[in-house]
C-alpha cells in the first residue's frame, strides 16, 4: 500500500509535488479508509481520483510511478553507456539541465519503507532507503555523488545486512537497490518485490498493462471463473459463460509468404507460448461470440477483471489512467465500490486513477480527502493539489462546484468564430 509519493522536475512536474493517500480527520464514509498495518495511527484511503484538463498533467503524475517502477526493475539489467530515460521539465533551461527527484513511502508485509533517488540522464546522484520495522526510522543505506572527487559517499547503518562489496559492482547509472537484489540480497527483496508485484500500472487508453492474462488465469478454477463472470455481468448481464480455447503457438500460424526475417523474430518471441481464443456465451439464444466481436467496454472490463480480483486478494495498488475510457459511469462506479468496500477489500488494496467523469464526485462514493486536481500554471508546469485545500463543506456539491470552476483544473474552451 502507498502512503505518499513525491516528484520534482519530471515531465510537466517541475516544482516538488506530493501526492498523499493519508486520510484526513473527516468521519464520512469510514469504509473508504483503513488503519495501516505498519502504524495504526496512520489511516489511509482505499482510493484516490485525479481530475484536470486535458494536458494538465494527470497522466504525467502516473507516469512518474511507471518510471520509478521500471527503473527499479530494469536498471541492473541495462547496458553500460546507455542514457537513463528520464524526461525533465522542458519549458525552462534550468530544469532541462537539473536532476529529477523521486521518493515513495509504502508498506510491505507490515513494514513501512521510504525509498528515493535523484538522477540525471548520466548517473544516479543520490539514493536512499529508510525502513520502520519497529515504528522508528532506520536508514539502511544512502549514496551521494561528489562531483569534485567523482566518487560516491556511501553510508550503511548497523541494521543493513547486505554485502558491502555490492558497491564495487554497482555502476553509476544503476540503482543500488536493483543491483543488490540481483546479487541476492534477501533483506531488500521485499522492497524490490513491492515494485515488481504490488504496484500495478494500467494505461487503459493505450492498452498498456491491460491484458487478459490475469483474467484467464483466474478462470482456471471454478471459483475464479465465477468471479470473472460477476465482473462481466456488470457490463452485460446476458453473458452466461466464457470459453477459453488455448493452444501453443507453432510455425503453422505463419503464412507461407511471411518474410524469413519476420518469421524468425516471431519464432523467437512466440514459439511454444500459449495463444488464447476467448468466446463469450450469451444467454439469449445461447449465442457464442468471439471477443473481437464484443464492444470496447466488454474488452476493457475483461482486462480489468483479473487485475481487480488479484488486487483484492493480495492487497495490491492499482494505478489506472483514464479508468472511465469506454466504460459506462455505473461500471466505473462498480469498480471503485469494490475497492472501497471494507468487507470485500480485506487485504486493503488501493486504487489511484484519473478520469473526467464528474458523476464520481459524489459524497456517497468518495470522501473529500480522496479527490485531487492538477492544473498548469503560467510556466506550463503542473501543480497538484487536494480538494481539502478549499475546505469544502461535508454536504457540498463537489461535482457542480468543479464544473463551475470553484476548484480550478478546468480546460479553457474558447469561442469558435466563423
Secondary structure, 3 states (H helix, E strand, C coil): CEEEEEEECECCECCCEEEECECCCCCCCHHHEEECCCCCCCEEECEEEEEECCCCCHHHHHHHHHHHHHHHHHHHHCCCCCCCCCCCCCCCHHHHHCCEEEEEEEEECCEEEEEEEEECCCCEEEEEEEEECCCCCEEEEEEEEECCCCEEEEEECCCCCCCHHHHHHCCCCCCHHHHHHHCCCCCCHHHHHHHHHHEEEEECCCCECCCCHHHHHHCCCHHHHHHHHHHHHHHCCCEEEEEEEEEECCHHHCCCCCCHHHHHHHHHHHCCCEEEEEEEEECHHHEEEEHHHCCHHHHHHHHHHHHHHHHHHHCCEEEEECCCCCCCHHHHHHHHHHHHCCCCCCCCCEEEEECCCHHHCCCCCCCHHHEEEEEECCCCCEEEEEHHHHCCCCCCCHHHHHHCCCCCCCCCCCCCCC
